Amino acid sequence: MNNHKQTVEEWFSREWGGSLYLPDGWFGRPYDNQHCLSSFRQINNRTELVLDNHLHLVFHCLERVYDAGRELHFIGFTELEFTWVGYGENSKRKSQTIKYGAGDVKVVASSSI
């Protein structure tokens, strides 16, 4: 298992945060939402990334995390479980989960536009 913790923490320390791009596209409006790191941990073949204390990404068998300047990439996973609590009054603070197969995820700093 690769240790991606240092790469993730260094990127968020430098860039503070960014917009989230999931395997099916942007979460929210691109470059409008800026998400900061709450926690990151690796346990066996599971890698858990938490942003803003309410966006939970659980990668299964994550192969690579790399810093591409203004973008932080998560690639080579077999499955991703993305759970979040909705924003706003209409959300009623219910959590939602989407499961993805293999794909790419990235966090893009706003200064990259």
LUMMI-410862 format. One record per atom (N, C-alpha, C, O, CB): residue number from 1; x, y, z. Coordinates in nm, 3 decimals, m for minus. Atoms other than C-alpha are relative to their C-alpha. Last residue first. Glycine has a CB too. Layout:
BEGIN
NODE | NUM | X | Y | Z
...
END
This chain:
BEGIN
NODE | 113 | 0.080 | m0.048 | 0.114
NODE | 113 | m0.861 | 2.907 | m1.379
NODE | 113 | 0.063 | 0.120 | m0.063
NODE | 113 | 0.010 | 0.174 | m0.160
NODE | 113 | m0.143 | 0.033 | 0.044
NODE | 112 | m0.040 | 0.067 | 0.124
NODE | 112 | m0.597 | 2.727 | m1.169
NODE | 112 | m0.081 | 0.047 | m0.121
NODE | 112 | m0.054 | 0.007 | m0.234
NODE | 112 | m0.013 | m0.150 | 0.015
NODE | 111 | m0.099 | m0.082 | 0.070
NODE | 111 | m0.630 | 2.977 | m0.881
NODE | 111 | 0.047 | m0.064 | m0.131
NODE | 111 | 0.130 | m0.007 | m0.201
NODE | 111 | 0.120 | 0.026 | 0.090
NODE | 110 | 0.067 | m0.107 | 0.075
NODE | 110 | m0.948 | 2.803 | m0.778
NODE | 110 | 0.099 | 0.085 | m0.077
NODE | 110 | 0.062 | 0.144 | m0.179
NODE | 110 | m0.080 | 0.088 | 0.094
NODE | 109 | m0.008 | m0.128 | m0.069
NODE | 109 | m0.756 | 2.490 | m0.678
NODE | 109 | m0.060 | 0.111 | m0.087
NODE | 109 | m0.046 | 0.108 | m0.210
NODE | 109 | 0.147 | 0.033 | 0.035
NODE | 108 | m0.061 | m0.102 | 0.085
NODE | 108 | m0.877 | 2.170 | m0.843
NODE | 108 | m0.004 | 0.134 | 0.073
NODE | 108 | m0.112 | 0.183 | 0.106
NODE | 108 | m0.073 | 0.010 | m0.137
NODE | 107 | 0.034 | m0.124 | m0.068
NODE | 107 | m0.944 | 1.856 | m0.641
NODE | 107 | 0.078 | 0.107 | m0.073
NODE | 107 | 0.199 | 0.097 | m0.090
NODE | 107 | 0.034 | m0.004 | 0.156
NODE | 106 | m0.101 | m0.104 | m0.024
NODE | 106 | m0.939 | 1.549 | m0.859
NODE | 106 | m0.059 | 0.114 | 0.080
NODE | 106 | m0.179 | 0.138 | 0.078
NODE | 106 | 0.058 | 0.052 | m0.133
NODE | 105 | 0.051 | m0.106 | m0.085
NODE | 105 | m1.112 | 1.217 | m0.899
NODE | 105 | 0.111 | 0.102 | 0.011
NODE | 105 | 0.229 | 0.068 | 0.016
NODE | 105 | m0.045 | m0.054 | 0.141
NODE | 104 | m0.094 | m0.101 | m0.048
NODE | 104 | m1.056 | 0.960 | m1.172
NODE | 104 | m0.074 | 0.103 | 0.084
NODE | 104 | m0.189 | 0.138 | 0.057
NODE | 104 | 0.073 | 0.069 | m0.120
NODE | 103 | 0.009 | m0.133 | 0.060
NODE | 103 | m1.240 | 0.641 | m1.249
NODE | 103 | 0.108 | 0.091 | 0.055
NODE | 103 | 0.203 | 0.046 | 0.119
NODE | 103 | m0.137 | 0.061 | 0.024
NODE | 102 | m0.129 | m0.064 | 0.023
NODE | 102 | m1.305 | 0.283 | m1.145
NODE | 102 | m0.019 | 0.136 | m0.067
NODE | 102 | m0.118 | 0.158 | m0.138
NODE | 102 | 0.091 | m0.090 | m0.088
NODE | 101 | m0.102 | 0.100 | 0.029
NODE | 101 | m1.656 | 0.201 | m1.029
NODE | 101 | 0.133 | 0.074 | m0.015
NODE | 101 | 0.152 | 0.180 | 0.043
NODE | 101 | m0.034 | m0.083 | m0.128
NODE | 100 | m0.060 | m0.002 | 0.133
NODE | 100 | m1.865 | 0.467 | m0.863
NODE | 100 | 0.090 | m0.122 | m0.014
NODE | 100 | 0.142 | m0.173 | 0.084
NODE | 100 | 0.080 | 0.131 | m0.025
NODE | 99 | m0.113 | 0.091 | 0.018
NODE | 99 | m2.098 | 0.451 | m0.565
NODE | 99 | 0.043 | 0.004 | m0.146
NODE | 99 | m0.040 | m0.002 | m0.238
NODE | 99 | m0.037 | m0.145 | 0.042
NODE | 98 | m0.012 | 0.049 | 0.136
NODE | 98 | m2.319 | 0.748 | m0.477
NODE | 98 | 0.121 | m0.093 | m0.003
NODE | 98 | 0.224 | m0.062 | 0.056
NODE | 98 | 0.015 | 0.117 | m0.105
NODE | 97 | m0.119 | 0.076 | 0.040
NODE | 97 | m2.430 | 0.825 | m0.124
NODE | 97 | m0.012 | m0.042 | m0.145
NODE | 97 | m0.118 | m0.086 | m0.191
NODE | 97 | 0.020 | m0.124 | 0.090
NODE | 96 | 0.021 | 0.070 | 0.126
NODE | 96 | m2.666 | 1.086 | 0.020
NODE | 96 | 0.128 | m0.071 | m0.036
NODE | 96 | 0.237 | m0.024 | m0.003
NODE | 96 | m0.045 | 0.098 | m0.113
NODE | 95 | m0.118 | 0.042 | 0.075
NODE | 95 | m2.685 | 1.225 | 0.371
NODE | 95 | m0.044 | m0.078 | m0.124
NODE | 95 | m0.149 | m0.142 | m0.127
NODE | 95 | 0.093 | m0.086 | 0.089
NODE | 94 | m0.004 | 0.144 | 0.023
NODE | 94 | m2.989 | 1.414 | 0.490
NODE | 94 | 0.126 | m0.034 | m0.078
NODE | 94 | 0.168 | 0.040 | m0.167
NODE | 94 | m0.127 | m0.048 | m0.076
NODE | 93 | m0.121 | 0.058 | m0.058
NODE | 93 | m2.941 | 1.768 | 0.630
NODE | 93 | 0.004 | m0.152 | m0.011
NODE | 93 | 0.057 | m0.218 | 0.078
NODE | 93 | 0.012 | 0.041 | 0.144
NODE | 92 | 0.041 | 0.063 | m0.127
NODE | 92 | m3.300 | 1.872 | 0.549
NODE | 92 | 0.114 | m0.080 | 0.063
NODE | 92 | 0.092 | m0.169 | 0.144
NODE | 92 | m0.121 | m0.091 | m0.023
NODE | 91 | m0.069 | 0.129 | m0.013
NODE | 91 | m3.161 | 1.945 | 0.199
NODE | 91 | m0.046 | m0.079 | 0.122
NODE | 91 | m0.034 | m0.202 | 0.124
NODE | 91 | 0.150 | 0.022 | 0.007
NODE | 90 | 0.078 | 0.107 | 0.060
NODE | 90 | m3.418 | 2.217 | 0.130
NODE | 90 | 0.063 | m0.138 | 0.018
NODE | 90 | m0.003 | m0.239 | m0.003
NODE | 90 | m0.020 | 0.027 | m0.146
NODE | 89 | 0.121 | 0.027 | m0.077
NODE | 89 | m3.258 | 2.462 | 0.374
NODE | 89 | m0.078 | m0.120 | m0.053
NODE | 89 | m0.134 | m0.196 | 0.025
NODE | 89 | m0.089 | 0.121 | 0.002
NODE | 88 | 0.121 | m0.080 | 0.012
NODE | 88 | m2.918 | 2.459 | 0.216
NODE | 88 | m0.118 | m0.053 | 0.079
NODE | 88 | m0.117 | m0.163 | 0.134
NODE | 88 | m0.038 | 0.011 | m0.141
NODE | 87 | m0.007 | m0.139 | m0.045
NODE | 87 | m2.639 | 2.214 | 0.156
NODE | 87 | m0.139 | 0.061 | m0.003
NODE | 87 | m0.227 | 0.013 | m0.074
NODE | 87 | 0.098 | 0.081 | m0.089
NODE | 86 | 0.040 | m0.110 | 0.087
NODE | 86 | m2.670 | 1.840 | 0.130
NODE | 86 | 0.012 | 0.136 | 0.066
NODE | 86 | 0.010 | 0.149 | 0.188
NODE | 86 | m0.140 | m0.021 | m0.045
NODE | 85 | 0.120 | m0.058 | m0.059
NODE | 85 | m2.474 | 1.599 | 0.347
NODE | 85 | m0.032 | 0.122 | m0.084
NODE | 85 | 0.054 | 0.207 | m0.106
NODE | 85 | 0.020 | 0.036 | 0.153
NODE | 84 | m0.001 | m0.140 | m0.038
NODE | 84 | m2.226 | 1.396 | 0.148
NODE | 84 | m0.132 | 0.037 | 0.064
NODE | 84 | m0.234 | m0.029 | 0.045
NODE | 84 | 0.028 | 0.089 | m0.122
NODE | 83 | 0.113 | m0.034 | m0.086
NODE | 83 | m2.126 | 1.039 | 0.079
NODE | 83 | 0.012 | 0.146 | 0.039
NODE | 83 | 0.119 | 0.193 | 0.077
NODE | 83 | m0.005 | m0.093 | 0.126
NODE | 82 | 0.004 | m0.143 | m0.030
NODE | 82 | m1.901 | 0.930 | m0.208
NODE | 82 | m0.128 | 0.031 | 0.076
NODE | 82 | m0.238 | 0.015 | 0.024
NODE | 82 | 0.010 | 0.085 | m0.130
NODE | 81 | 0.127 | m0.032 | m0.066
NODE | 81 | m1.812 | 0.562 | m0.227
NODE | 81 | 0.007 | 0.146 | 0.041
NODE | 81 | 0.094 | 0.186 | 0.118
NODE | 81 | m0.026 | m0.095 | 0.126
NODE | 80 | 0.007 | m0.122 | m0.081
NODE | 80 | m1.539 | 0.500 | m0.482
NODE | 80 | m0.140 | 0.011 | 0.057
NODE | 80 | m0.239 | 0.003 | m0.015
NODE | 80 | 0.038 | 0.127 | m0.083
NODE | 79 | 0.134 | m0.047 | m0.036
NODE | 79 | m1.445 | 0.166 | m0.637
NODE | 79 | 0.013 | 0.126 | 0.085
NODE | 79 | 0.111 | 0.143 | 0.157
NODE | 79 | m0.081 | m0.109 | 0.076
NODE | 78 | 0.097 | 0.096 | 0.054
NODE | 78 | m1.148 | 0.001 | m0.807
NODE | 78 | m0.143 | 0.042 | 0.028
NODE | 78 | m0.234 | 0.006 | m0.046
NODE | 78 | 0.025 | m0.138 | 0.059
NODE | 77 | 0.077 | 0.067 | m0.104
NODE | 77 | m0.907 | 0.291 | m0.764
NODE | 77 | m0.101 | m0.094 | m0.065
NODE | 77 | m0.139 | m0.076 | m0.181
NODE | 77 | m0.072 | 0.103 | 0.091
NODE | 76 | m0.029 | 0.142 | m0.014
NODE | 76 | m0.636 | 0.384 | m1.014
NODE | 76 | m0.072 | m0.068 | 0.113
NODE | 76 | m0.017 | m0.160 | 0.173
NODE | 76 | 0.144 | m0.018 | 0.017
NODE | 75 | 0.025 | 0.087 | 0.115
NODE | 75 | m0.639 | 0.760 | m0.980
NODE | 75 | 0.031 | m0.145 | 0.033
NODE | 75 | 0.103 | m0.175 | 0.128
NODE | 75 | 0.082 | 0.045 | m0.121
NODE | 74 | 0.018 | 0.131 | m0.063
NODE | 74 | m0.667 | 1.035 | m0.719
NODE | 74 | m0.037 | m0.095 | m0.113
NODE | 74 | m0.146 | m0.085 | m0.170
NODE | 74 | m0.110 | 0.002 | 0.115
NODE | 73 | 0.067 | 0.111 | 0.069
NODE | 73 | m0.538 | 1.364 | m0.861
NODE | 73 | 0.001 | m0.127 | 0.084
NODE | 73 | 0.100 | m0.160 | 0.150
NODE | 73 | 0.067 | m0.026 | m0.133
NODE | 72 | m0.038 | 0.118 | m0.076
NODE | 72 | m0.456 | 1.692 | m0.681
NODE | 72 | m0.082 | m0.115 | m0.055
NODE | 72 | m0.205 | m0.113 | m0.048
NODE | 72 | m0.023 | 0.020 | 0.156
NODE | 71 | 0.094 | 0.111 | m0.006
NODE | 71 | m0.468 | 1.987 | m0.920
NODE | 71 | 0.060 | m0.115 | 0.082
NODE | 71 | 0.178 | m0.146 | 0.071
NODE | 71 | m0.037 | m0.049 | m0.142
NODE | 70 | 0.129 | m0.049 | m0.049
NODE | 70 | m0.302 | 2.330 | m0.896
NODE | 70 | m0.107 | m0.109 | 0.010
NODE | 70 | m0.219 | m0.082 | 0.052
NODE | 70 | m0.050 | 0.110 | m0.090
NODE | 69 | 0.004 | m0.145 | m0.015
NODE | 69 | 0.044 | 2.180 | m0.930
NODE | 69 | m0.131 | 0.044 | 0.063
NODE | 69 | m0.152 | 0.025 | 0.183
NODE | 69 | 0.019 | 0.070 | m0.135
NODE | 68 | m0.025 | m0.055 | 0.133
NODE | 68 | m0.007 | 1.826 | m1.051
NODE | 68 | m0.010 | 0.152 | 0.007
NODE | 68 | m0.075 | 0.216 | m0.076
NODE | 68 | m0.100 | m0.057 | m0.106
NODE | 67 | 0.010 | m0.145 | m0.003
NODE | 67 | 0.025 | 1.659 | m0.710
NODE | 67 | 0.039 | 0.051 | m0.138
NODE | 67 | 0.153 | 0.035 | m0.181
NODE | 67 | 0.092 | 0.062 | 0.111
NODE | 66 | m0.112 | m0.083 | 0.040
NODE | 66 | m0.027 | 1.288 | m0.736
NODE | 66 | m0.038 | 0.146 | m0.008
NODE | 66 | m0.151 | 0.184 | m0.039
NODE | 66 | 0.054 | m0.045 | m0.134
NODE | 65 | 0.040 | m0.138 | m0.024
NODE | 65 | m0.229 | 1.024 | m0.563
NODE | 65 | 0.117 | 0.083 | m0.046
NODE | 65 | 0.231 | 0.061 | m0.005
NODE | 65 | m0.037 | 0.027 | 0.152
NODE | 64 | m0.087 | m0.116 | 0.015
NODE | 64 | m0.191 | 0.671 | m0.695
NODE | 64 | m0.071 | 0.129 | 0.037
NODE | 64 | m0.187 | 0.151 | 0.002
NODE | 64 | 0.052 | 0.008 | m0.142
NODE | 63 | m0.139 | 0.023 | 0.041
NODE | 63 | m0.311 | 0.316 | m0.651
NODE | 63 | 0.087 | 0.124 | 0.010
NODE | 63 | 0.202 | 0.116 | 0.053
NODE | 63 | 0.003 | m0.051 | m0.140
NODE | 62 | m0.054 | m0.118 | 0.066
NODE | 62 | m0.634 | 0.349 | m0.454
NODE | 62 | 0.148 | m0.021 | m0.030
NODE | 62 | 0.227 | m0.047 | 0.060
NODE | 62 | m0.021 | 0.126 | 0.087
NODE | 61 | m0.120 | 0.037 | 0.076
NODE | 61 | m0.753 | m0.002 | m0.369
NODE | 61 | 0.055 | 0.116 | m0.081
NODE | 61 | 0.089 | 0.100 | m0.198
NODE | 61 | m0.031 | m0.117 | m0.093
NODE | 60 | m0.041 | 0.138 | m0.020
NODE | 60 | m1.100 | 0.112 | m0.256
NODE | 60 | 0.117 | m0.028 | m0.094
NODE | 60 | 0.108 | m0.006 | m0.215
NODE | 60 | m0.119 | m0.100 | m0.025
NODE | 59 | m0.057 | 0.065 | 0.118
NODE | 59 | m1.151 | 0.487 | m0.229
NODE | 59 | 0.040 | m0.142 | 0.038
NODE | 59 | 0.098 | m0.164 | 0.145
NODE | 59 | 0.123 | 0.080 | m0.054
NODE | 58 | m0.069 | 0.122 | m0.040
NODE | 58 | m1.381 | 0.627 | 0.039
NODE | 58 | 0.041 | m0.072 | m0.128
NODE | 58 | m0.042 | m0.122 | m0.204
NODE | 58 | m0.091 | m0.092 | 0.090
NODE | 57 | m0.038 | 0.081 | 0.115
NODE | 57 | m1.481 | 0.988 | m0.020
NODE | 57 | 0.079 | m0.120 | 0.050
NODE | 57 | 0.181 | m0.104 | 0.117
NODE | 57 | 0.084 | 0.083 | m0.104
NODE | 56 | m0.079 | 0.119 | m0.031
NODE | 56 | m1.670 | 1.167 | 0.256
NODE | 56 | 0.025 | m0.080 | m0.128
NODE | 56 | m0.069 | m0.125 | m0.194
NODE | 56 | m0.071 | m0.088 | 0.107
NODE | 55 | m0.017 | 0.069 | 0.129
NODE | 55 | m1.795 | 1.524 | 0.206
NODE | 55 | 0.096 | m0.115 | 0.025
NODE | 55 | 0.214 | m0.093 | 0.050
NODE | 55 | 0.053 | 0.097 | m0.114
NODE | 54 | 0.124 | 0.065 | 0.042
NODE | 54 | m1.926 | 1.648 | 0.543
NODE | 54 | 0.003 | m0.060 | m0.141
NODE | 54 | m0.100 | m0.110 | m0.187
NODE | 54 | m0.111 | 0.097 | 0.009
NODE | 53 | 0.066 | 0.080 | m0.103
NODE | 53 | m1.635 | 1.768 | 0.758
NODE | 53 | m0.129 | m0.067 | m0.045
NODE | 53 | m0.195 | m0.130 | 0.036
NODE | 53 | m0.029 | 0.085 | 0.119
NODE | 52 | 0.100 | m0.086 | m0.065
NODE | 52 | m1.541 | 2.025 | 0.490
NODE | 52 | m0.080 | m0.072 | 0.109
NODE | 52 | m0.192 | m0.031 | 0.140
NODE | 52 | m0.096 | 0.056 | m0.103
NODE | 51 | m0.010 | m0.142 | 0.030
NODE | 51 | m1.358 | 1.751 | 0.300
NODE | 51 | m0.113 | 0.074 | 0.070
NODE | 51 | m0.226 | 0.025 | 0.074
NODE | 51 | m0.004 | 0.025 | m0.153
NODE | 50 | 0.115 | m0.077 | m0.047
NODE | 50 | m1.303 | 1.397 | 0.423
NODE | 50 | 0.029 | 0.147 | m0.025
NODE | 50 | 0.133 | 0.200 | 0.015
NODE | 50 | m0.029 | m0.027 | 0.151
NODE | 49 | m0.025 | m0.144 | 0.011
NODE | 49 | m1.072 | 1.158 | 0.234
NODE | 49 | m0.127 | 0.070 | 0.045
NODE | 49 | m0.235 | 0.042 | m0.008
NODE | 49 | 0.041 | 0.041 | m0.146
NODE | 48 | 0.112 | m0.088 | m0.032
NODE | 48 | m1.074 | 0.790 | 0.328
NODE | 48 | 0.046 | 0.145 | m0.002
NODE | 48 | 0.139 | 0.184 | 0.068
NODE | 48 | m0.061 | m0.036 | 0.137
NODE | 47 | m0.055 | m0.133 | m0.021
NODE | 47 | m0.842 | 0.536 | 0.167
NODE | 47 | m0.117 | 0.095 | 0.017
NODE | 47 | m0.204 | 0.104 | m0.070
NODE | 47 | 0.093 | 0.044 | m0.119
NODE | 46 | 0.094 | m0.112 | 0.000
NODE | 46 | m0.942 | 0.173 | 0.197
NODE | 46 | 0.073 | 0.130 | 0.030
NODE | 46 | 0.153 | 0.139 | 0.123
NODE | 46 | m0.114 | m0.022 | 0.103
NODE | 45 | 0.022 | m0.041 | 0.139
NODE | 45 | m0.714 | m0.116 | 0.099
NODE | 45 | m0.101 | 0.114 | m0.013
NODE | 45 | m0.149 | 0.143 | m0.123
NODE | 45 | m0.047 | m0.117 | m0.081
NODE | 44 | m0.003 | 0.113 | 0.093
NODE | 44 | m0.570 | m0.160 | 0.451
NODE | 44 | m0.019 | 0.051 | m0.143
NODE | 44 | 0.059 | 0.133 | m0.190
NODE | 44 | m0.108 | m0.105 | 0.036
NODE | 43 | 0.014 | 0.122 | m0.080
NODE | 43 | m0.663 | 0.153 | 0.642
NODE | 43 | m0.014 | m0.115 | m0.097
NODE | 43 | m0.113 | m0.128 | m0.168
NODE | 43 | m0.123 | 0.008 | 0.099
NODE | 42 | m0.008 | 0.123 | 0.079
NODE | 42 | m0.550 | 0.484 | 0.493
NODE | 42 | m0.005 | m0.118 | 0.096
NODE | 42 | 0.073 | m0.127 | 0.190
NODE | 42 | 0.130 | m0.003 | m0.087
NODE | 41 | m0.060 | 0.118 | m0.063
NODE | 41 | m0.645 | 0.816 | 0.645
NODE | 41 | m0.007 | m0.119 | m0.095
NODE | 41 | m0.093 | m0.128 | m0.182
NODE | 41 | m0.070 | m0.033 | 0.134
NODE | 40 | m0.044 | 0.095 | 0.101
NODE | 40 | m0.723 | 1.172 | 0.543
NODE | 40 | 0.062 | m0.117 | 0.074
NODE | 40 | 0.148 | m0.099 | 0.160
NODE | 40 | 0.101 | 0.064 | m0.103
NODE | 39 | m0.081 | 0.113 | m0.042
NODE | 39 | m0.905 | 1.436 | 0.744
NODE | 39 | 0.034 | m0.089 | m0.119
NODE | 39 | m0.032 | m0.085 | m0.223
NODE | 39 | m0.073 | m0.082 | 0.109
NODE | 38 | 0.034 | 0.026 | m0.140
NODE | 38 | m1.079 | 1.773 | 0.727
NODE | 38 | 0.082 | m0.116 | 0.053
NODE | 38 | 0.136 | m0.108 | 0.164
NODE | 38 | m0.149 | m0.028 | 0.016
NODE | 37 | m0.027 | 0.131 | m0.056
NODE | 37 | m0.925 | 1.904 | 0.405
NODE | 37 | m0.038 | m0.006 | 0.147
NODE | 37 | 0.005 | 0.078 | 0.227
NODE | 37 | 0.148 | m0.036 | m0.017
NODE | 36 | m0.127 | 0.015 | m0.073
NODE | 36 | m1.081 | 2.215 | 0.256
NODE | 36 | 0.009 | m0.139 | 0.062
NODE | 36 | m0.092 | m0.207 | 0.081
NODE | 36 | 0.013 | 0.109 | 0.109
NODE | 35 | 0.006 | 0.096 | m0.110
NODE | 35 | m1.347 | 2.241 | m0.015
NODE | 35 | 0.138 | m0.015 | 0.065
NODE | 35 | 0.239 | m0.029 | m0.003
NODE | 35 | m0.052 | m0.136 | m0.050
NODE | 34 | m0.138 | 0.029 | m0.038
NODE | 34 | m1.388 | 2.544 | m0.240
NODE | 34 | m0.002 | m0.084 | 0.126
NODE | 34 | m0.046 | m0.038 | 0.232
NODE | 34 | 0.082 | 0.132 | 0.022
NODE | 33 | m0.013 | 0.062 | m0.132
NODE | 33 | m1.723 | 2.565 | m0.417
NODE | 33 | 0.147 | m0.033 | 0.025
NODE | 33 | 0.212 | m0.096 | m0.058
NODE | 33 | m0.088 | m0.127 | 0.012
NODE | 32 | 0.085 | m0.079 | m0.088
NODE | 32 | m1.745 | 2.809 | m0.709
NODE | 32 | 0.013 | m0.051 | 0.143
NODE | 32 | 0.025 | 0.028 | 0.236
NODE | 32 | m0.147 | m0.005 | m0.047
NODE | 31 | m0.073 | m0.115 | m0.054
NODE | 31 | m1.450 | 2.675 | m0.911
NODE | 31 | m0.082 | 0.088 | 0.092
NODE | 31 | m0.031 | 0.187 | 0.145
NODE | 31 | 0.053 | 0.082 | m0.112
NODE | 30 | m0.147 | m0.003 | 0.003
NODE | 30 | m1.678 | 2.435 | m1.096
NODE | 30 | 0.055 | 0.133 | 0.050
NODE | 30 | 0.005 | 0.240 | 0.014
NODE | 30 | 0.051 | m0.027 | m0.143
NODE | 29 | m0.049 | m0.079 | 0.113
NODE | 29 | m2.040 | 2.447 | m0.982
NODE | 29 | 0.153 | 0.006 | 0.004
NODE | 29 | 0.212 | 0.030 | 0.109
NODE | 29 | m0.061 | 0.143 | 0.003
NODE | 28 | 0.032 | m0.142 | m0.008
NODE | 28 | m2.144 | 2.165 | m0.756
NODE | 28 | 0.053 | 0.073 | m0.121
NODE | 28 | 0.091 | 0.010 | m0.220
NODE | 28 | 0.056 | 0.062 | 0.128
NODE | 27 | 0.091 | m0.003 | m0.112
NODE | 27 | m1.964 | 1.832 | m0.756
NODE | 27 | m0.029 | 0.147 | 0.027
NODE | 27 | 0.057 | 0.219 | 0.077
NODE | 27 | 0.059 | m0.073 | 0.128
NODE | 26 | m0.019 | m0.089 | m0.115
NODE | 26 | m1.811 | 1.844 | m1.101
NODE | 26 | m0.106 | m0.024 | 0.107
NODE | 26 | m0.222 | m0.049 | 0.077
NODE | 26 | m0.004 | 0.145 | m0.046
NODE | 25 | m0.002 | m0.145 | 0.019
NODE | 25 | m1.825 | 1.549 | m1.338
NODE | 25 | 0.015 | 0.076 | 0.131
NODE | 25 | 0.043 | 0.018 | 0.236
NODE | 25 | m0.125 | 0.046 | m0.071
NODE | 24 | 0.108 | m0.042 | 0.090
NODE | 24 | m1.919 | 1.179 | m1.350
NODE | 24 | m0.008 | 0.152 | m0.017
NODE | 24 | m0.106 | 0.202 | m0.073
NODE | 24 | m0.132 | m0.051 | 0.050
NODE | 23 | 0.000 | 0.074 | 0.127
NODE | 23 | m1.590 | 1.041 | m1.212
NODE | 23 | m0.111 | 0.041 | m0.098
NODE | 23 | m0.095 | 0.023 | m0.219
NODE | 23 | m0.012 | m0.147 | 0.028
NODE | 22 | 0.026 | 0.143 | m0.020
NODE | 22 | m1.581 | 1.320 | m0.952
NODE | 22 | m0.001 | m0.073 | m0.134
NODE | 22 | 0.005 | m0.009 | m0.238
NODE | 22 | m0.135 | m0.021 | 0.073
NODE | 21 | 0.040 | 0.061 | 0.126
NODE | 21 | m1.428 | 1.670 | m0.975
NODE | 21 | m0.007 | m0.151 | 0.020
NODE | 21 | 0.093 | m0.215 | 0.051
NODE | 21 | 0.100 | 0.036 | m0.116
NODE | 20 | m0.007 | 0.146 | 0.008
NODE | 20 | m1.417 | 1.857 | m0.644
NODE | 20 | m0.054 | m0.048 | m0.134
NODE | 20 | m0.166 | m0.016 | m0.173
NODE | 20 | m0.079 | m0.065 | 0.115
NODE | 19 | 0.124 | 0.061 | 0.048
NODE | 19 | m1.339 | 2.227 | m0.632
NODE | 19 | 0.022 | m0.148 | m0.022
NODE | 19 | 0.132 | m0.193 | m0.054
NODE | 19 | m0.048 | 0.068 | m0.131
NODE | 18 | 0.040 | m0.016 | 0.139
NODE | 18 | m1.044 | 2.346 | m0.428
NODE | 18 | m0.133 | m0.064 | m0.029
NODE | 18 | m0.201 | m0.115 | 0.060
NODE | 18 | 0.105 | m0.058 | m0.091
NODE | 17 | 0.111 | 0.085 | 0.041
NODE | 17 | m0.859 | 2.364 | m0.102
NODE | 17 | m0.033 | 0.023 | m0.146
NODE | 17 | 0.040 | 0.090 | m0.219
NODE | 17 | m0.122 | 0.026 | 0.086
NODE | 16 | 0.112 | m0.012 | m0.094
NODE | 16 | m0.584 | 2.540 | 0.100
NODE | 16 | m0.114 | m0.094 | m0.038
NODE | 16 | m0.159 | m0.171 | 0.048
NODE | 16 | m0.051 | 0.144 | 0.004
NODE | 15 | 0.110 | m0.054 | 0.080
NODE | 15 | m0.344 | 2.535 | m0.201
NODE | 15 | m0.124 | 0.035 | 0.083
NODE | 15 | m0.215 | 0.101 | 0.033
NODE | 15 | m0.039 | m0.098 | m0.107
NODE | 14 | m0.043 | m0.100 | 0.098
NODE | 14 | m0.015 | 2.487 | m0.012
NODE | 14 | m0.119 | 0.070 | m0.068
NODE | 14 | m0.119 | 0.192 | m0.081
NODE | 14 | 0.087 | m0.066 | m0.106
NODE | 13 | m0.071 | m0.103 | m0.074
NODE | 13 | m0.138 | 2.306 | 0.299
NODE | 13 | 0.039 | 0.115 | m0.093
NODE | 13 | 0.032 | 0.232 | m0.055
NODE | 13 | 0.125 | m0.058 | 0.068
NODE | 12 | 0.100 | m0.083 | m0.067
NODE | 12 | m0.391 | 2.116 | 0.090
NODE | 12 | 0.065 | 0.110 | 0.083
NODE | 12 | 0.006 | 0.218 | 0.099
NODE | 12 | m0.088 | m0.086 | 0.088
NODE | 11 | 0.077 | m0.073 | 0.101
NODE | 11 | m0.113 | 1.992 | m0.140
NODE | 11 | m0.101 | 0.092 | 0.066
NODE | 11 | m0.110 | 0.210 | 0.031
NODE | 11 | m0.071 | m0.099 | m0.095
NODE | 10 | m0.083 | m0.107 | 0.056
NODE | 10 | 0.121 | 1.905 | 0.148
NODE | 10 | m0.078 | 0.082 | m0.103
NODE | 10 | m0.067 | 0.204 | m0.106
NODE | 10 | 0.126 | m0.060 | m0.065
NODE | 9 | m0.015 | m0.106 | m0.099
NODE | 9 | m0.152 | 1.712 | 0.331
NODE | 9 | 0.084 | 0.115 | m0.052
NODE | 9 | 0.053 | 0.231 | m0.025
NODE | 9 | 0.062 | m0.055 | 0.126
NODE | 8 | 0.128 | m0.067 | m0.022
NODE | 8 | m0.248 | 1.510 | 0.024
NODE | 8 | 0.016 | 0.118 | 0.096
NODE | 8 | m0.031 | 0.228 | 0.067
NODE | 8 | m0.105 | m0.099 | 0.054
NODE | 7 | 0.034 | m0.072 | 0.122
NODE | 7 | 0.110 | 1.423 | m0.076
NODE | 7 | m0.127 | 0.082 | 0.019
NODE | 7 | m0.133 | 0.199 | m0.018
NODE | 7 | m0.017 | m0.098 | m0.117
NODE | 6 | m0.089 | m0.115 | 0.012
NODE | 6 | 0.203 | 1.333 | 0.282
NODE | 6 | m0.033 | 0.083 | m0.123
NODE | 6 | m0.036 | 0.206 | m0.115
NODE | 6 | 0.145 | m0.046 | m0.005
NODE | 5 | 0.032 | m0.103 | m0.099
NODE | 5 | m0.100 | 1.109 | 0.326
NODE | 5 | 0.086 | 0.126 | m0.015
NODE | 5 | 0.034 | 0.237 | m0.010
NODE | 5 | 0.016 | m0.056 | 0.140
NODE | 4 | 0.035 | m0.122 | 0.073
NODE | 4 | m0.051 | 0.912 | 0.005
NODE | 4 | m0.023 | 0.118 | 0.094
NODE | 4 | m0.045 | 0.231 | 0.048
NODE | 4 | m0.125 | m0.024 | m0.083
NODE | 3 | 0.040 | m0.099 | m0.098
NODE | 3 | 0.130 | 0.619 | 0.166
NODE | 3 | m0.021 | 0.133 | m0.072
NODE | 3 | 0.075 | 0.198 | m0.111
NODE | 3 | 0.105 | 0.013 | 0.113
NODE | 2 | m0.073 | m0.126 | 0.005
NODE | 2 | 0.130 | 0.344 | m0.093
NODE | 2 | m0.050 | 0.093 | 0.109
NODE | 2 | m0.167 | 0.090 | 0.145
NODE | 2 | m0.014 | 0.066 | m0.138
NODE | 1 | 0.084 | m0.119 | 0.000
NODE | 1 | 0.000 | 0.000 | 0.000
NODE | 1 | 0.089 | 0.125 | 0.000
NODE | 1 | 0.183 | 0.136 | 0.078
NODE | 1 | m0.096 | 0.000 | 0.123
END
